[in-house]
């Protein structure tokens, strides 16, 4: 019995057909690990960015479980992972990441009317490698059942001013996340101060 229903598989089929990397983005809604797992099951050539656990003893186990059961291509977030992300995109891999995570190196971008450190990786990849951006939302339904919605992939507009473009793209991504969270606020898993 399949516990997850996927809406928008037509978009995934189109991504597979064009065989061009895209950036899938979401936030920590419901069972957020399902995003990379289902993309991998759908045979999307994909690498997932993850945040290593603070616990150095548990982290190797978590990495092993993620690679075995979720997505074999795992890239740690932060400066170290950037080279690997670029290498994967150049090799035709799509990237999947959660954008609601606080990043110390990200600029402050408005999120629920307050400035919050936000990753600019999706914006940078979209600008440099002409990747479409693909929002994904997850929702827990009754019992162990989930719904994953693939929203329409979109191309960003380039103005020639990369700094402004990165800012505008990142604002739009945060606005997309806000809409997802407002739809199901009780399912947003957040345990640390996003705005500090």
N, C-alpha and C positions, 0 to 999 in steps of 0.2 A: 504493500500500500504506500502510495507516494504522499508524503506529508507536506509537500510544497507545490503550490500552483504558481506557474509563471505567466504573467501577462506581458505581452509585447515581444513574444518570441519572433515575430516577423522582423523586428529590428535586429535581433541576434542573427537571424538567417542572412539578412542583408550584410551585416558586418563580416560574417564568414565568407560570403560570396565575393565581396570587394577585396577581402584579404588585406585590408589596411589597418594599422594600429589605431585604436581609439583609447580614450581615457574614461573608464567607468568610475563614477564617484558616488558616494553615499555618506550616511552618518550612522552612528551607533543606535540603530532602531531594531527592536525585537532581537532575533538571533542574527546579528550582523555578519557572523562568519559564513552564513549561507551564501552571501553574494559571490565570493571567490569560488566557493565549492560548486555552486550551480553553473557558473560560467565555465569552469573546467569540465563539468559533466556534459555541458553543451558543446564540448570540443572547441571552445574559443581559446586561441593561443594567447595565454594571459599570464601575467606576473602580478602578485599581490604585494603591496607595501604593508608592513606590519610594524608595530611598536614592540621592541623587545621588552620582556618583563623586567621589573626592577630587581626581582629575586634571581640572582645569578645561578642558583642551584636548580630552580624550576624552569628557567628559560630554555636550556637545551631540550628538555622534555617537551615543552610547548612548541618549540621549533620543529621537533621531530613529528609531533602529532599534526601540526599544521601542514607540513610537507606531505605526510602520508595520507591524511584524510580530507584536507581542504583544497590545497592547490600546491603542486610540486615546486612551483617557482615562487619563492618567498624572498622579499628584499627588505632588509631592515631600514626603518625610516631614519632620516638624518643625513648629514653630509656624506657619510660612508657609502650610503646606498645610491647616491646620485649617479655615480659612474655606471653602476649596474643597471639602473633604470634606463639611462641613455643607450647602453649597449643592447638591452632587450628591445627597446623601441626600434633601433636601427635594424634589429634582426626580425622585425615584423610582429613583435609581441604587443598586445594591448596591456594597459596598466590599470589595476583596480586599487582604489584607496578610499579610506574614510577621511573626510575633509574637516570633520568637526573636532579633531584632536588638536590640543594646544601645542604649538611649536615655538620653541624659544627663538629660532632664527627667522621666523616669518614676520612680515610687516603686520601692523594692526589694521584690521579691516572690520567694518561694521557688521555686527552679528547680533540680532535682536536689540538694535538701537544702542549697542555699546561696542567700542573698539575692542577687538580680540585678535591675538596673534593667530594668523591663518597661513596655512601652506600655500605657496604659489606654484607648486609643481604642475597641477593641471593646466594652469594658464601658460606656463613656460613651454610645456610639451605641445600644447595646441598651437602656440605661435611658431615655435621652431620647426616642428615636424608636421604641421598641418593636420593634426589629429582632431577628429570630432570629439565633443564631450558628450558623455552619456550618463544622465542621472538614473540612479536605481533607488527605489524605496522598498523597505521590507515591513511587513505587518504580521504580528501574531494574531491568529484567529482562534477559534475554539480549540482547547486542548493542545495537542502537539502540532497543530497545523499552521502553516505560514503561507503568506502570499508575497511574491516578489514581483514588483512592477518595473519593467524596463521602459523608461520614458524616451521620447523621440530624441535621437542623436542630433546635435546641432553644431554647426560650424561657427567659429568666432569671427568677428569682423576685425580686420587689421587696419590700423590707421597709419602705420609707419612709426608711431611713437610707442615703442615697446613698453616703456615704464608705465605710461597711461593705460595701455591695453591690458597689461598684467593686472593693474589695479581694478579696472572695469570688469574684466572677466572674473576675478576673484570675488568682487562684490556680487555679481550675478549668481555665482555658485553658492555663496552664503545665503542669498535670498531664496534660492531653490531649496536649500536645506531647511530654512525657516518654515517654508510651506509644508515640507514633509513632516517636520516636528509638530507644527500646529495641528495637523490632521490627527496625530496620535501622540500627544505629549506624554501620556503615561508609559509609552513604550520606548521613550528616549532614555538610553542607559548612560547616565552621566554622573560621575562621582567626584570630579575635582573642579576647581574653580576655573572655568573657561576664560574668564575675563581678567584675571589678575595680571 
